[in-house]
Amino acid sequence: RSLAICFLMLTTLPARADDVVYQIKAAYIYNFLQFITFESNATGGQAYLDVCVIDKDKKFGEALEHIAGQPTPQGKINIVLLSVSNKEKISSCHVLYLAGTDAKYTRKVLANTDTSRVLTIGENKAFIPHGGFIELFIEEDSVRFRINSDLAGQTRFKVSSQLLSLGVKS
């Protein structure tokens, strides 16, 4: 009986750790949006920003509930969950987050995304080399981020110099 209890405890711990990591990543998204200004025609005069998420493993959903509806300088956050096969909706997103995707899929999605208009955020090592804007990663048990400095001057959204200076240098 005690062996079964130990097994249950060990199998639920990683899920809780993942939940915490994704809550932290959701908080990063919210905070990024405090330092980024989209063109007025990019938001279409709407009072919200579409944060689209492609989450193959479906681990990010609950964490996103905490930022849905939260205010940013340009409007409230509207979470849009996209399926892996639903790439045509990406062009209407203000932010695109690729959660847990592999390098091959990341390259394919980024090749079909106008990264000058859509703020792209991802979490694999191939994200910035393939043209993504912000990469979230774990380093020494902390969530950190790096920004694609080559892309920073080529976007139609403005990124605060404060945010640019906070990212880890590549």
Stockholm file with secondary structure:
# STOCKHOLM 1.0

chainA/1-170         RSLAICFLMLTTLPARADDVVYQIKAAYIYNFLQFITFESNATGGQAYLDVCVIDKDKKFGEALEHIAGQPTPQGKINIVLLSVSNKEKISSCHVLYLAGTDAKYTRKVLANTDTSRVLTIGENKAFIPHGGFIELFIEEDSVRFRINSDLAGQTRFKVSSQLLSLGVKS
#=GR chainA/1-170 SS CHHHHHHHHHHHHHHHHHHHHHHHHHHHHHHHTTSEECCTTTTTTCSEEEEEEEETTCCSHHHHHTTTTCEETTEEEEEEEECTTCGGGGGGCSEEEEESCCHHHHHHHHHTSCTTTSEEEECSTTTTTTTCSEEEEEETTEEEEEECHHHHTTCSSEECHHHHHHSCCC
#=GC SS_cons         CHHHHHHHHHHHHHHHHHHHHHHHHHHHHHHHTTSEECCTTTTTTCSEEEEEEEETTCCSHHHHHTTTTCEETTEEEEEEEECTTCGGGGGGCSEEEEESCCHHHHHHHHHTSCTTTSEEEECSTTTTTTTCSEEEEEETTEEEEEECHHHHTTCSSEECHHHHHHSCCC
//
